[in-house]
Amino acid sequence: MKKFLTAIMLLIGTTGFAQQINRFNPDTIRSITIDTNLVNIKAHKLNAQDFIDAMLNDTGFYQAFRNMKRYSFNAENRIYTYDKKNKVSGKIYRKIHHNNKGAYKMEFVAKRDSGDVYKKNGKYELYTVEMFDYIFMNAYNSDFTSGDSPAIGGKNEGYKAKLKTLVFTTGRKVPGIPFISGKTEIFSPELRQFYTYQFARGTYLDSIPVYRFKVIPKPSISDDDVIIKEVTTIFDTRTFQILGRYIDMKFKNFLIDFNVQMNIECSNFDGELLPIKITYQGNWDIPFHKEERASFLIVHKDYKKEKNQ
């Protein structure tokens, strides 16, 4: 049971109902302006399978996080935790300068906490906050910027790999998670029949022409049949490079109840893709463990290249 609980927390994380952070724009990427939802994709010599293949084979979206180790940059991180009535119970604010000039240094410019953030032993009150602190607030040392494969034998390394699979190669099977594993493989013959595809064109960050490829369940599909309720991916029309992704997952049975939305936006700096915004919200509740609710807003800016490799 302990390993199962850990798997769920690491794969799904948690998120709350954002009172400080507004719910996500239905077009996924806040910085995108949709030109039209009526796109004749054949006129662009593309079809749904082109987008699916690009999503399953892409490595650049993950590489964007690894690229950070060559840059100095500033990060602002806001985290809110919530009680059962969805009122804010804890707040965490960090402004961090990640200095990669020479030996890496993480310098706190601002650091404020309030409410129920820490346990008496000094650890975070919520396990999800602990995980996201590891992944994003100290991103240079996280698994998102280390090697292609997780270290063998480290605590929970296998579950961190599962989280990476879900976020960066969405549509693949994530094995080893009870009730969930097979339902993440949304492009498989078994699940593909449950989903429909939507195309749109738009402009990202005021100047970048993009395609929006949205995968959502068909109206006739029951909530019990699918876990992933939406995956929207933003592609640069000129290069077919993935610039952003939104994931919406919901599931409920006698053992698990979770509702999670995560959005990642990237942009090009010096010809390299780098993350500029991560937002995350939702909740989870499993037996024999405290229900967790939280929301996150993580912004990276002021990138300055320090190293070539």
C-alpha beads as a LAMMPS data file, in Angstrom:
LAMMPS data file: protein, C-alpha beads

309 atoms
308 bonds

1 atom types
1 bond types

-500.0 500.0 xlo xhi
-500.0 500.0 ylo yhi
-500.0 500.0 zlo zhi

Masses

1 110.0

Atoms # bond

1 1 1 0.000 0.000 0.000
2 1 1 2.821 2.442 0.857
3 1 1 4.411 2.001 -2.585
4 1 1 1.021 2.468 -4.214
5 1 1 0.386 5.715 -2.303
6 1 1 3.825 6.991 -3.266
7 1 1 3.206 6.159 -6.906
8 1 1 -0.054 8.078 -6.967
9 1 1 1.456 11.126 -5.273
10 1 1 4.453 11.242 -7.564
11 1 1 2.555 10.600 -10.756
12 1 1 -0.414 12.824 -10.055
13 1 1 0.965 15.215 -7.497
14 1 1 -1.783 17.399 -6.134
15 1 1 -3.340 20.670 -6.773
16 1 1 -5.962 22.817 -5.264
17 1 1 -8.743 25.049 -6.431
18 1 1 -6.921 28.221 -7.248
19 1 1 -8.148 31.234 -5.373
20 1 1 -4.941 33.179 -6.060
21 1 1 -4.317 31.508 -9.435
22 1 1 -7.187 31.646 -11.911
23 1 1 -8.279 28.441 -13.602
24 1 1 -6.611 27.706 -16.890
25 1 1 -7.659 29.362 -20.104
26 1 1 -9.713 26.810 -22.083
27 1 1 -7.327 27.349 -24.997
28 1 1 -4.590 26.000 -22.727
29 1 1 -1.813 28.441 -23.432
30 1 1 -2.658 31.839 -21.998
31 1 1 -0.342 33.564 -24.445
32 1 1 -2.021 32.155 -27.552
33 1 1 -4.599 33.972 -29.667
34 1 1 -6.728 31.557 -31.697
35 1 1 -7.330 32.756 -35.258
36 1 1 -10.014 30.223 -36.079
37 1 1 -11.259 26.862 -34.860
38 1 1 -12.152 25.847 -38.422
39 1 1 -8.847 24.679 -39.817
40 1 1 -8.589 22.600 -42.971
41 1 1 -5.595 20.628 -41.801
42 1 1 -5.308 18.853 -45.177
43 1 1 -4.572 22.207 -46.794
44 1 1 -1.414 22.236 -44.677
45 1 1 -0.570 18.678 -45.824
46 1 1 -1.058 17.375 -42.277
47 1 1 -3.354 14.898 -40.587
48 1 1 -4.053 13.755 -37.046
49 1 1 -1.421 11.034 -37.243
50 1 1 1.277 13.629 -37.984
51 1 1 0.530 15.326 -34.668
52 1 1 0.297 12.024 -32.808
53 1 1 3.632 10.822 -34.178
54 1 1 5.253 14.135 -33.272
55 1 1 3.948 13.892 -29.709
56 1 1 5.070 10.292 -29.213
57 1 1 8.525 10.802 -30.743
58 1 1 9.326 14.275 -29.443
59 1 1 12.367 14.776 -27.197
60 1 1 12.684 18.559 -27.537
61 1 1 10.019 19.371 -24.947
62 1 1 11.931 17.428 -22.289
63 1 1 15.216 18.824 -23.593
64 1 1 13.906 22.344 -22.874
65 1 1 14.202 21.608 -19.147
66 1 1 17.665 20.127 -19.551
67 1 1 18.744 23.245 -21.444
68 1 1 18.349 25.284 -18.256
69 1 1 21.683 24.063 -16.893
70 1 1 23.462 26.220 -19.502
71 1 1 21.693 29.410 -18.435
72 1 1 21.438 31.742 -15.508
73 1 1 17.827 32.781 -14.941
74 1 1 15.352 34.078 -12.404
75 1 1 12.449 31.997 -11.132
76 1 1 9.362 33.135 -9.229
77 1 1 7.413 30.355 -7.533
78 1 1 4.051 30.729 -5.817
79 1 1 2.461 27.779 -4.046
80 1 1 -0.880 27.698 -2.231
81 1 1 -2.296 24.870 -0.154
82 1 1 -5.967 24.548 0.755
83 1 1 -8.186 23.039 3.426
84 1 1 -11.257 20.880 2.780
85 1 1 -13.384 24.003 2.248
86 1 1 -10.890 25.192 -0.419
87 1 1 -9.740 28.098 1.705
88 1 1 -6.018 28.927 1.586
89 1 1 -4.228 27.209 4.462
90 1 1 -0.622 27.858 3.459
91 1 1 1.408 30.099 1.159
92 1 1 4.938 29.735 -0.162
93 1 1 6.749 32.370 -2.222
94 1 1 10.245 32.002 -3.643
95 1 1 12.208 34.293 -5.936
96 1 1 15.350 32.426 -6.934
97 1 1 18.330 33.372 -9.071
98 1 1 19.782 30.245 -10.660
99 1 1 23.391 31.217 -11.290
100 1 1 25.154 28.997 -13.812
101 1 1 28.201 31.198 -14.313
102 1 1 30.927 28.829 -13.167
103 1 1 29.815 26.361 -10.512
104 1 1 26.041 26.327 -10.171
105 1 1 24.578 28.350 -7.285
106 1 1 20.959 28.810 -6.252
107 1 1 20.504 32.240 -4.671
108 1 1 17.287 33.160 -2.835
109 1 1 16.293 36.737 -3.613
110 1 1 13.031 36.481 -1.631
111 1 1 11.568 33.751 0.565
112 1 1 8.224 34.010 2.394
113 1 1 6.040 31.357 4.033
114 1 1 2.794 31.633 5.955
115 1 1 0.111 29.303 7.282
116 1 1 0.331 25.517 7.487
117 1 1 3.423 24.902 5.395
118 1 1 5.739 22.771 7.547
119 1 1 5.426 19.884 9.985
120 1 1 7.119 19.989 13.386
121 1 1 10.073 18.062 11.951
122 1 1 10.641 20.808 9.375
123 1 1 9.346 18.853 6.377
124 1 1 6.551 20.166 4.183
125 1 1 3.047 19.556 5.484
126 1 1 1.964 18.190 2.083
127 1 1 3.948 15.552 0.254
128 1 1 3.003 17.113 -3.068
129 1 1 4.669 20.400 -2.146
130 1 1 7.793 18.450 -1.247
131 1 1 7.799 16.769 -4.656
132 1 1 7.264 19.971 -6.586
133 1 1 9.900 21.734 -4.540
134 1 1 12.278 19.017 -5.695
135 1 1 11.150 19.141 -9.312
136 1 1 10.740 22.862 -9.985
137 1 1 11.988 25.097 -7.184
138 1 1 15.436 23.531 -7.392
139 1 1 15.026 22.656 -11.056
140 1 1 18.740 22.484 -11.897
141 1 1 19.164 19.455 -9.653
142 1 1 15.875 17.812 -10.579
143 1 1 15.305 14.781 -12.747
144 1 1 13.927 17.106 -15.420
145 1 1 17.463 18.381 -16.077
146 1 1 19.592 15.345 -15.304
147 1 1 20.360 12.482 -17.679
148 1 1 17.923 10.817 -20.027
149 1 1 17.412 7.915 -17.640
150 1 1 16.703 8.113 -13.913
151 1 1 19.330 6.953 -11.485
152 1 1 18.980 3.326 -10.518
153 1 1 18.256 2.468 -6.911
154 1 1 17.461 5.943 -5.632
155 1 1 14.359 6.416 -3.518
156 1 1 11.244 6.723 -5.680
157 1 1 13.322 7.098 -8.874
158 1 1 10.995 4.810 -10.814
159 1 1 7.985 6.942 -9.966
160 1 1 9.761 10.132 -10.965
161 1 1 10.370 8.487 -14.324
162 1 1 6.646 7.773 -14.586
163 1 1 5.861 11.440 -13.987
164 1 1 8.283 12.427 -16.740
165 1 1 6.679 9.947 -19.129
166 1 1 3.237 11.382 -18.482
167 1 1 4.259 15.023 -18.962
168 1 1 6.854 14.801 -21.718
169 1 1 5.681 11.837 -23.803
170 1 1 1.968 12.127 -23.269
171 1 1 0.066 9.293 -24.899
172 1 1 2.440 6.529 -23.902
173 1 1 1.588 3.850 -21.371
174 1 1 2.810 4.580 -17.831
175 1 1 3.209 1.080 -16.347
176 1 1 3.113 0.177 -12.679
177 1 1 0.295 2.435 -11.459
178 1 1 -2.846 0.498 -10.412
179 1 1 -6.082 1.509 -12.205
180 1 1 -4.217 4.098 -14.298
181 1 1 -1.431 2.523 -16.372
182 1 1 -3.412 1.422 -19.430
183 1 1 -5.622 4.504 -19.530
184 1 1 -2.752 6.907 -20.253
185 1 1 -2.081 5.291 -23.658
186 1 1 -4.695 7.443 -25.374
187 1 1 -3.454 6.793 -28.925
188 1 1 -3.626 3.005 -28.611
189 1 1 -6.241 1.095 -30.671
190 1 1 -8.162 0.361 -27.461
191 1 1 -8.470 4.001 -26.349
192 1 1 -8.252 5.904 -29.615
193 1 1 -11.907 5.130 -30.309
194 1 1 -12.855 7.121 -27.200
195 1 1 -11.236 10.401 -28.312
196 1 1 -11.775 13.091 -30.891
197 1 1 -9.220 15.544 -32.312
198 1 1 -9.595 19.288 -32.787
199 1 1 -7.318 21.591 -34.790
200 1 1 -6.853 25.335 -34.667
201 1 1 -4.338 27.934 -35.777
202 1 1 -3.204 30.845 -33.694
203 1 1 -0.396 33.141 -32.584
204 1 1 1.746 32.455 -29.518
205 1 1 3.617 35.196 -27.616
206 1 1 2.287 37.761 -30.115
207 1 1 4.484 36.594 -32.978
208 1 1 4.868 32.812 -33.288
209 1 1 2.404 31.072 -35.660
210 1 1 1.168 27.844 -34.070
211 1 1 -1.122 24.865 -34.487
212 1 1 -3.225 23.803 -31.530
213 1 1 -3.868 20.048 -31.441
214 1 1 -6.482 19.145 -28.834
215 1 1 -7.397 15.595 -27.810
216 1 1 -10.656 15.278 -25.837
217 1 1 -13.122 12.447 -25.123
218 1 1 -16.079 12.060 -27.454
219 1 1 -19.327 13.455 -25.965
220 1 1 -20.777 9.948 -25.708
221 1 1 -17.903 8.632 -23.582
222 1 1 -18.503 8.096 -19.867
223 1 1 -16.136 9.667 -17.342
224 1 1 -15.410 6.177 -16.064
225 1 1 -13.955 5.104 -19.407
226 1 1 -11.107 7.610 -19.566
227 1 1 -8.695 9.239 -17.129
228 1 1 -7.168 11.843 -19.438
229 1 1 -9.889 14.401 -20.135
230 1 1 -7.809 16.662 -22.353
231 1 1 -4.343 16.920 -23.835
232 1 1 -3.645 20.071 -25.815
233 1 1 -0.291 20.574 -27.496
234 1 1 0.971 23.726 -29.217
235 1 1 3.225 23.320 -32.281
236 1 1 5.270 25.985 -34.058
237 1 1 3.876 25.859 -37.615
238 1 1 7.303 26.638 -39.087
239 1 1 9.301 23.890 -37.362
240 1 1 6.627 21.616 -35.818
241 1 1 8.450 22.101 -32.515
242 1 1 6.314 21.606 -29.404
243 1 1 6.078 24.873 -27.463
244 1 1 3.451 24.077 -24.844
245 1 1 1.226 21.409 -23.356
246 1 1 -1.840 21.202 -21.140
247 1 1 -2.987 17.997 -19.395
248 1 1 -6.307 17.481 -17.598
249 1 1 -6.738 14.221 -15.661
250 1 1 -9.642 13.100 -13.481
251 1 1 -10.411 9.756 -11.896
252 1 1 -12.575 8.456 -9.065
253 1 1 -13.326 5.043 -7.664
254 1 1 -13.550 3.411 -4.239
255 1 1 -9.799 3.858 -3.715
256 1 1 -8.713 7.021 -5.533
257 1 1 -10.175 10.442 -6.205
258 1 1 -8.074 12.983 -8.098
259 1 1 -8.529 16.006 -10.327
260 1 1 -5.381 17.497 -11.843
261 1 1 -4.581 20.111 -14.482
262 1 1 -1.049 21.018 -15.531
263 1 1 0.171 23.515 -18.111
264 1 1 3.728 24.061 -19.390
265 1 1 4.815 26.859 -21.723
266 1 1 8.210 27.216 -23.438
267 1 1 9.883 29.763 -25.665
268 1 1 13.076 30.077 -27.703
269 1 1 16.155 31.868 -26.375
270 1 1 19.311 31.967 -28.489
271 1 1 17.748 29.268 -30.652
272 1 1 17.141 26.923 -27.712
273 1 1 13.804 25.980 -26.182
274 1 1 13.437 26.859 -22.490
275 1 1 10.479 26.705 -20.053
276 1 1 8.900 30.030 -19.119
277 1 1 5.742 29.064 -17.200
278 1 1 4.376 26.058 -15.318
279 1 1 0.933 26.077 -13.723
280 1 1 -0.616 23.197 -11.827
281 1 1 -3.809 22.723 -9.853
282 1 1 -6.152 20.014 -8.588
283 1 1 -6.527 17.634 -5.658
284 1 1 -6.198 14.005 -4.677
285 1 1 -7.637 11.809 -1.964
286 1 1 -6.647 8.215 -1.245
287 1 1 -7.305 5.934 1.763
288 1 1 -5.145 6.134 4.889
289 1 1 -3.595 9.419 3.809
290 1 1 -4.435 13.052 4.316
291 1 1 -6.281 14.664 1.411
292 1 1 -4.046 17.175 -0.366
293 1 1 -4.990 20.307 -2.297
294 1 1 -2.569 22.839 -3.736
295 1 1 -1.855 25.099 -6.713
296 1 1 1.385 26.301 -8.245
297 1 1 2.511 29.123 -10.493
298 1 1 6.142 28.939 -11.617
299 1 1 7.635 31.576 -13.925
300 1 1 11.142 31.544 -15.412
301 1 1 12.583 34.673 -17.026
302 1 1 15.752 36.679 -17.715
303 1 1 17.612 33.755 -19.286
304 1 1 21.299 34.429 -19.922
305 1 1 23.434 31.773 -21.626
306 1 1 26.565 30.932 -19.662
307 1 1 27.713 27.590 -21.113
308 1 1 27.682 25.939 -24.523
309 1 1 27.353 22.401 -23.169

Bonds

1 1 1 2
2 1 2 3
3 1 3 4
4 1 4 5
5 1 5 6
6 1 6 7
7 1 7 8
8 1 8 9
9 1 9 10
10 1 10 11
11 1 11 12
12 1 12 13
13 1 13 14
14 1 14 15
15 1 15 16
16 1 16 17
17 1 17 18
18 1 18 19
19 1 19 20
20 1 20 21
21 1 21 22
22 1 22 23
23 1 23 24
24 1 24 25
25 1 25 26
26 1 26 27
27 1 27 28
28 1 28 29
29 1 29 30
30 1 30 31
31 1 31 32
32 1 32 33
33 1 33 34
34 1 34 35
35 1 35 36
36 1 36 37
37 1 37 38
38 1 38 39
39 1 39 40
40 1 40 41
41 1 41 42
42 1 42 43
43 1 43 44
44 1 44 45
45 1 45 46
46 1 46 47
47 1 47 48
48 1 48 49
49 1 49 50
50 1 50 51
51 1 51 52
52 1 52 53
53 1 53 54
54 1 54 55
55 1 55 56
56 1 56 57
57 1 57 58
58 1 58 59
59 1 59 60
60 1 60 61
61 1 61 62
62 1 62 63
63 1 63 64
64 1 64 65
65 1 65 66
66 1 66 67
67 1 67 68
68 1 68 69
69 1 69 70
70 1 70 71
71 1 71 72
72 1 72 73
73 1 73 74
74 1 74 75
75 1 75 76
76 1 76 77
77 1 77 78
78 1 78 79
79 1 79 80
80 1 80 81
81 1 81 82
82 1 82 83
83 1 83 84
84 1 84 85
85 1 85 86
86 1 86 87
87 1 87 88
88 1 88 89
89 1 89 90
90 1 90 91
91 1 91 92
92 1 92 93
93 1 93 94
94 1 94 95
95 1 95 96
96 1 96 97
97 1 97 98
98 1 98 99
99 1 99 100
100 1 100 101
101 1 101 102
102 1 102 103
103 1 103 104
104 1 104 105
105 1 105 106
106 1 106 107
107 1 107 108
108 1 108 109
109 1 109 110
110 1 110 111
111 1 111 112
112 1 112 113
113 1 113 114
114 1 114 115
115 1 115 116
116 1 116 117
117 1 117 118
118 1 118 119
119 1 119 120
120 1 120 121
121 1 121 122
122 1 122 123
123 1 123 124
124 1 124 125
125 1 125 126
126 1 126 127
127 1 127 128
128 1 128 129
129 1 129 130
130 1 130 131
131 1 131 132
132 1 132 133
133 1 133 134
134 1 134 135
135 1 135 136
136 1 136 137
137 1 137 138
138 1 138 139
139 1 139 140
140 1 140 141
141 1 141 142
142 1 142 143
143 1 143 144
144 1 144 145
145 1 145 146
146 1 146 147
147 1 147 148
148 1 148 149
149 1 149 150
150 1 150 151
151 1 151 152
152 1 152 153
153 1 153 154
154 1 154 155
155 1 155 156
156 1 156 157
157 1 157 158
158 1 158 159
159 1 159 160
160 1 160 161
161 1 161 162
162 1 162 163
163 1 163 164
164 1 164 165
165 1 165 166
166 1 166 167
167 1 167 168
168 1 168 169
169 1 169 170
170 1 170 171
171 1 171 172
172 1 172 173
173 1 173 174
174 1 174 175
175 1 175 176
176 1 176 177
177 1 177 178
178 1 178 179
179 1 179 180
180 1 180 181
181 1 181 182
182 1 182 183
183 1 183 184
184 1 184 185
185 1 185 186
186 1 186 187
187 1 187 188
188 1 188 189
189 1 189 190
190 1 190 191
191 1 191 192
192 1 192 193
193 1 193 194
194 1 194 195
195 1 195 196
196 1 196 197
197 1 197 198
198 1 198 199
199 1 199 200
200 1 200 201
201 1 201 202
202 1 202 203
203 1 203 204
204 1 204 205
205 1 205 206
206 1 206 207
207 1 207 208
208 1 208 209
209 1 209 210
210 1 210 211
211 1 211 212
212 1 212 213
213 1 213 214
214 1 214 215
215 1 215 216
216 1 216 217
217 1 217 218
218 1 218 219
219 1 219 220
220 1 220 221
221 1 221 222
222 1 222 223
223 1 223 224
224 1 224 225
225 1 225 226
226 1 226 227
227 1 227 228
228 1 228 229
229 1 229 230
230 1 230 231
231 1 231 232
232 1 232 233
233 1 233 234
234 1 234 235
235 1 235 236
236 1 236 237
237 1 237 238
238 1 238 239
239 1 239 240
240 1 240 241
241 1 241 242
242 1 242 243
243 1 243 244
244 1 244 245
245 1 245 246
246 1 246 247
247 1 247 248
248 1 248 249
249 1 249 250
250 1 250 251
251 1 251 252
252 1 252 253
253 1 253 254
254 1 254 255
255 1 255 256
256 1 256 257
257 1 257 258
258 1 258 259
259 1 259 260
260 1 260 261
261 1 261 262
262 1 262 263
263 1 263 264
264 1 264 265
265 1 265 266
266 1 266 267
267 1 267 268
268 1 268 269
269 1 269 270
270 1 270 271
271 1 271 272
272 1 272 273
273 1 273 274
274 1 274 275
275 1 275 276
276 1 276 277
277 1 277 278
278 1 278 279
279 1 279 280
280 1 280 281
281 1 281 282
282 1 282 283
283 1 283 284
284 1 284 285
285 1 285 286
286 1 286 287
287 1 287 288
288 1 288 289
289 1 289 290
290 1 290 291
291 1 291 292
292 1 292 293
293 1 293 294
294 1 294 295
295 1 295 296
296 1 296 297
297 1 297 298
298 1 298 299
299 1 299 300
300 1 300 301
301 1 301 302
302 1 302 303
303 1 303 304
304 1 304 305
305 1 305 306
306 1 306 307
307 1 307 308
308 1 308 309
